[in-house]
Amino acid sequence: LMISNNKYDYIICGGGASGLLLSNALISDSFFDDKKILIIEKEAKVDNDKTLGFWDSKETILDEVVYKEWEYAEFKDSEFHNSFRLNPFKYKMIKSSKFYSHLGEKISNAGNFTYLKAHIENIDQENKIVKTDNGEFQSSIIFSSIYDDKGVKFNKYPLLKQHFIGWTIETKDQSFDDNKITFMDFSVDQKNEIRFMYILPFSKNKALVEYTLFSSSLIDDKEYESEIKSYLKHKHITDYTILDKEKGLIPMTCYPFFEKNTDSFFKIGTAGGWTKPSTGYTVKNSLEKIDLILNYLKKGKPLSKISFKNKFWYYDLLFLDVLIESKGNGSKVFSDLFRNNDPIKIFKFLDEKTSFQEELSIFLSVNVMTFVRSLFKRILNFSI
């Protein structure tokens, strides 16, 4: 028997980035003031366990917690180097610890929210019940950011893993331009995969240096670290202290997790396919998807009608196919993009804000045959 005070209008399973952003959006909109909302997370997140990067041309709710922003970026491979101004965008970075504490505080101050530290044991979708090691709770709508790909067959929708280790280092000398990020540096040995360095300089002698791979299998921690060391050595950076380390794994796939959503059970974040498949960026994508969810809730429209399949989803599908087919030449796809286009157009494209004309010019700027082959394979794949 359900106890009446264990009933909520909405339950949010998971207090990571998407769960907190959804909570924040509900708190910020007076329409939801009378809704009783429960957020469940096994332990309150406080650590600086990840760095959230994104680019934007306008102010968003995220600006409240931005740690640093940059106006310039560079793209490199072994033969090509382009430094450019990001205008109208700025590249922004958030430390997850600040993000968790800032949004966590808003939640604890919201009278209609309850934050429960508990382990979720089971979500009974039919009866709309969340079972935890700290009680059972019922809700008219359950949002879940719990990623689960058990039983998912990725054969039609290939899966690439983006995985990385990053060091925040402090150097003795002034080694960095603190107004310019290194978006991708492919000049490192590709080892028949897609491997690059990503650098966010916080000051002239402090930066996050991250070794990133897009591949199907993981490598040993020691390998990432020795690659970071040799990269720094190559840049004549030898006198430094490691202040912090971070490690991450992001699934890159167009698998339509959102097709399993119902009117009362809705997956959010990476679990709901919110990670941009071609780049692994999630946080800003989440804001736009949350806006859509709130719009549906306010109009009383059924959540099951929300689909995230737009033209960019199809582009990402093709792009992932090409990266997987490229067998180690994936960096060439990115190089073609940045070599043959205005980089701002590429950022706009990755931000899903381009027109069809712009998209066409982008497709024609890379090795067209690669895309044509992937397109035919994709058409065959869907017709099987």
TORLUMMI-999987 format. One line per field, with one value per residue (C-alpha): z, x, y. Coordinates in steps of 0.001 Angstrom, whole numbers, plus 524288, in hexadecimal, padded with zeros to 5 digits. Example, Ala and Ser with C-alpha at 12.3 -4.5 7.8 and 13.67 -1.06 7.14 Angstrom:
BEGIN
zz <- c(81E78 81BE4)
xx <- c(8300C 83566)
yy <- c(7EE6C 7FBDC)
REM end
This chain:
BEGIN
zz <- c(80000 7FC2B 806F2 80235 80637 7FD3A 7F166 7E8AE 7DC2D 7D693 7DAB9 7D52C 7D60F 7D639 7DAED 7D04D 7C653 7BF5F 7CBFC 7D212 7C5CE 7C4EE 7D368 7D179 7C5E5 7CDDD 7D95F 7D075 7CA92 7D38D 7CBF9 7D3B8 7E13D 7E56B 7E090 7EA9D 7E587 7EA69 7E5B8 7E94A 7E8E6 7F016 7F59A 7F4ED 7EA58 7EF37 7E88F 7DCE8 7D54E 7C7B5 7BF8E 7B7A3 7AB27 7A143 79834 797E8 791CA 79BFF 7AAB1 7B0A5 7BE33 7BD79 7BDC3 7CC65 7CE69 7C33F 7C858 7BC5D 7AE54 7A257 79600 78D85 7899C 78160 77980 775E0 76F0A 76ADE 75EA5 76173 76C0D 76D25 77825 7778D 77F10 78375 78221 78323 78C12 79861 79D39 7AB6A 7B5F7 7C299 7CDF1 7D1E8 7E085 7DEF4 7D640 7E048 7EBEC 7E533 7DFF2 7EC22 7F45B 7EBB4 7ED56 7FC17 7FC97 7F42E 7FCCA 7F332 7F168 7F970 7F755 7FB8E 7FD08 7F96D 7F03E 7E5C8 7E550 7DB55 7D344 7D16F 7C55F 7C500 7D2C2 7D260 7DE94 7E1A8 7EB60 7F325 7FEEA 80628 802BA 7F724 7F043 7E677 7DC49 7D079 7C881 7CACA 7C47A 7C491 7C143 7C46F 7B87F 7B51E 7A84D 7ACB7 7A23E 7989C 78B4A 7856F 7781D 770F4 778FA 77B0B 787ED 78919 79684 79992 7A4C5 7AAAB 7B5E3 7B8E8 7C184 7C726 7C7A8 7CCB1 7C574 7CA28 7BDD2 7B6A6 7AD82 7A916 7A22F 7AC0E 7A24E 798A9 799E0 791EF 78D11 7868F 78410 77B5D 779F4 783A5 77EAA 77A6A 77C65 772AF 77AEE 77D13 7875F 78ADB 7956B 79B16 7A321 7AB90 7B0FD 7BDA1 7BE6E 7B7FD 7C08D 7C3B3 7BA67 7B8D5 7AEFB 7AA96 7A21F 79B3F 792CE 78A98 789AC 78C34 796FD 7A285 7A54A 7B1BA 7BA87 7B963 7AAA9 7ABA7 7B5B3 7AE24 7A216 7A9F4 7AF10 7A1A5 79BE1 7A666 7A459 795C7 7994E 7A213 7AE47 7B7DC 7C4B1 7C9B3 7D4F1 7D30B 7DB31 7D765 7CEC0 7C85F 7C084 7B83D 7AF17 7A661 79D4B 78F8A 788CF 7817D 787F7 78A00 798B7 79875 790FB 79DC0 7A46D 7A86A 7ADBD 7BB97 7B9F9 7B34A 7B1F5 7B325 7B0E1 7AA9F 7AE69 7A5AC 79A1C 79D56 79B0F 78DB1 786CF 77E64 7893D 79673 79B53 7A3EF 7AD28 7A3B8 79BEA 7A8B2 7AA6A 79D71 79FD7 7AD7F 7A7BC 79EDB 7AA24 7B247 7A6A9 7A568 7B40D 7B472 7A8C5 7ADF5 7A19D 7A28C 7A4AB 79C30 7905F 7923B 78815 786F7 77903 770F0 76528 76E2A 77409 7664F 763C2 7706F 76C85 75FAA 76641 7702A 76526 75E37 76A94 76D19 75ED3 75E56 76584 76B6D 76144 76902 76BF5 75D4B 75DC0 76842 76110 75482 75BFA 76248 7569D 74C86 7543B 75C8D 76A20 76F57 76598 76B1A 77908 7746E 76DAC 779C6 7814B 777DE 77383 76511 7590A 74EC2 7457A 74FD0 75282 74423 742F9 74EEA 74921 73C4D 7438F 74822 740BA 73AB3 736D5 744ED 74831 73C12 73F76 74D59 74874 73FBC 74A8E 753AC 74A08 74875 7571B 75957 74EB2 753FD)
xx <- c(80000 80581 8062B 7FFF6 80B6E 81415 80CA4 812C2 80F32 81CC2 8280D 83599 83E7A 84CA1 852BD 85D03 85D62 8506F 848F6 84DC8 84B1F 83D56 83B3D 8408C 8377C 82BB6 82FC7 831A9 82400 818E2 80F8F 81550 814F1 8098B 80FCD 815A0 822C8 82C54 83A54 841AA 8507C 8587B 861F3 861B0 86B45 875A7 88263 88831 886F7 885B8 887A9 87BF4 87F7F 87671 8758F 86AC9 86754 85D5A 85BC1 855AB 85302 8608C 8673C 864AB 86ED3 87884 88681 88D16 88A0F 892AE 89167 89B17 89D2C 8A68C 8A5D3 8B20F 8B67E 8C417 8C3B9 8B9DB 8B790 8ACA9 8AACA 89E2F 89530 888E0 88017 87407 876DB 87EB1 883DF 87FFA 883EB 87D5B 88380 879E8 87BE0 876DC 86BCB 8677F 8682E 8617C 8560E 8559F 853C0 84885 841FA 84369 83D7B 831D8 82629 8201C 82C7D 8318F 83F85 840BA 84DB6 84A6C 84E43 843FE 84150 83693 82D87 82035 81B85 80E1D 80A62 812F5 81A57 828B2 82E08 839F8 84182 83AD0 82C96 8234A 81E18 81347 81217 80A0B 81688 823FB 8300C 83C1F 84A41 84EBB 8564C 853A4 8579C 85649 84F11 850B2 854EC 85D69 85E6E 855A4 85ABD 86954 86F6E 87C47 881D6 887A3 89116 89B88 8A476 8A758 8B195 8B061 8BE75 8C5A2 8D215 8DDDF 8DE2B 8D374 8D00C 8C236 8BA3B 8AF3E 8A55C 8A660 8A234 8A7B3 89B0F 8A196 8AFE5 8B13F 8BFF5 8C17B 8C3A7 8B636 8B9AA 8AF06 8A4B6 89FD1 8A85B 8AA43 8AE25 8A499 8A9EF 8A2D4 8AC76 8A7B2 8B334 8C07D 8C5EE 8BA3F 8B252 8AA3C 8B117 8A8CB 8AC3B 89FD0 89C82 890BC 891A6 88A36 89322 899EA 8A875 8B04C 8B0F4 8BFC4 8BED3 8B6C2 8C025 8CC81 8C670 8C383 8D181 8D794 8CE7D 8D27D 8E0BF 8DF0C 8D9E7 8E5D2 8DD78 8E538 8E4BC 8D6DA 8CE90 8C25D 8B7AC 8AC63 8A8B1 89BE9 89766 88B49 883DD 878E5 8710F 86FD2 8643C 857DB 850A0 842DC 841C9 836C8 82DE6 82BFD 82638 817F3 80ECA 812C0 820ED 82AD8 83988 8422C 85090 85999 84FB2 8459D 84EC3 8517D 8601A 86369 867D6 8724E 878FD 87511 87081 86469 8626D 85D9D 85591 84EB2 849F8 842C5 83CD7 83869 831D4 82A3B 8263C 82178 819DB 812F7 81044 80A66 801A0 7FDB3 802DF 806EB 815A0 815F6 813EE 82141 82AEE 838F5 83A5A 83D0A 845EF 851AD 84EF3 85035 85CAC 8626A 85EB3 8661B 8716F 872ED 87251 87D44 88597 883EF 88682 89264 89AB3 8A429 8A297 897B8 8A048 8A03D 89183 8935A 89F16 8972F 88C5B 89567 89E59 893AD 889BD 888C7 88A7A 87F19 8764E 87B15 877F5 86AAC 8687A 86C63 8633E 8582E 855B9 8595B 850C8 84FDE 85884 8631B 861F9 86337 86FA2 87517 87232 8788A 884C3 88871 88B8B 87E16 87FF7 881C2 87481 86DF4 872C1 86DD7 860EF 85E8C 8625B 85943 84DD4 8501E 8511A 84404 83D25 8416D)
yy <- c(80000 80D49 81759 823EA 82C88 8245F 82968 833A9 83AB1 83842 82FBA 83251 82670 82AD8 83789 83912 84414 8413B 83E71 84B15 8531F 84DC5 850D0 85E81 860F0 85C68 8650B 870DC 86FE8 87414 86B31 85FC0 8661C 85D84 850E1 847AF 842E9 838A3 83756 82AD7 82957 81F1F 82915 837C3 83BB9 84514 84126 847D1 83B1A 840D7 84CF4 8516F 858A3 85EF4 86AA0 87494 8818A 88561 885A4 87982 8746A 86E17 87B6E 87C03 8715A 87394 872B0 87866 87C17 87DB3 885DA 87E64 87045 8686B 85C07 85451 8482F 843FF 84CB1 8574A 86164 86B59 87536 87CE0 885CD 87ECA 88AC0 88A6A 87ED6 87DD8 870F6 86F0F 865A8 8619C 85A59 84FC9 8526D 86068 85B9B 8515B 85A8B 86615 85E1A 85589 861BF 86654 85913 8591E 866D4 86304 85FF3 8565C 84E1B 842AA 83DD8 82FB6 828B4 81AC8 80FE1 80D34 7FEA4 7FE14 806AD 80075 807CF 80190 805C6 811F2 80E00 81040 80663 80A8C 8057F 810A1 80E58 80DCF 819CF 81BD7 8266A 82A2C 82C4C 82644 82C53 823BC 826BA 818E4 8145D 8064A 80023 7F207 7EAA2 7F5D1 7F0DD 7FB68 7F4C4 7FE77 809DC 80838 80C1A 81358 81622 82351 82128 829B4 82CEB 83B13 84166 84EFB 85381 85F64 862D2 86A4E 872A8 879D0 86EAF 871E0 87C32 87DAC 88310 877B0 86996 85E5A 85867 84CC3 849F9 83E06 83F4E 83401 82622 8211F 812A7 80ED3 81580 8235D 829BB 83805 84199 84B6D 856C7 860AE 86AC6 87103 87A5F 87BDA 8710C 8689C 86009 853CA 84AF4 83F8E 833DA 82F61 823AB 8202B 8115C 804E3 7FFE9 80641 80731 80602 81213 811FB 813F1 8206C 825C5 822A0 82926 83575 83574 83406 83E5C 84819 844A6 84710 85498 856A5 85621 84DD4 85547 853D8 84EF8 846BE 84D22 8447D 838F5 83571 829DD 82833 81F5E 82468 81B99 82150 81B15 81E9A 8137F 81918 81700 82118 817CC 81043 81C56 81BEE 8264A 822AF 81E18 826D7 824E0 830DE 833F1 82A08 81F75 82606 827F6 8364D 8354C 83ACE 82E61 834B4 83C70 836EB 84445 8431F 84E7B 858D8 84F22 84C20 85A29 85A27 84CD5 850DA 85D00 853EF 84AF8 85692 85B93 84E6C 84D8D 85B3D 858AA 84B54 844D4 83670 834FC 828C4 83197 8380B 8333F 837BB 832D3 83EE9 840BC 8423A 834E4 82F3C 83713 831E0 8241A 82588 82C5E 82161 8175F 81E9C 81F6D 810EB 80D57 81636 80C1A 815C5 82086 826FA 8329D 83543 837A7 8420A 847B4 84906 84FC2 859B6 85B67 85DE2 865C4 871C6 86BA3 873BF 86CC4 85FB3 863F2 868A8 85B96 853DA 85CCF 858C3 866BD 86642 86795 85CEF 864FC 865D0 8574B 85418 85C30 85519 847A9 84B71 84FC3 8421E 835C2 8342A 825F6 821EB 827C4 82247 81497 8160F 81B64 80F8F 8062B 80D7A 80CCF 7FE2F 7FCA2 80323 7FB97 7EE59)
REM end
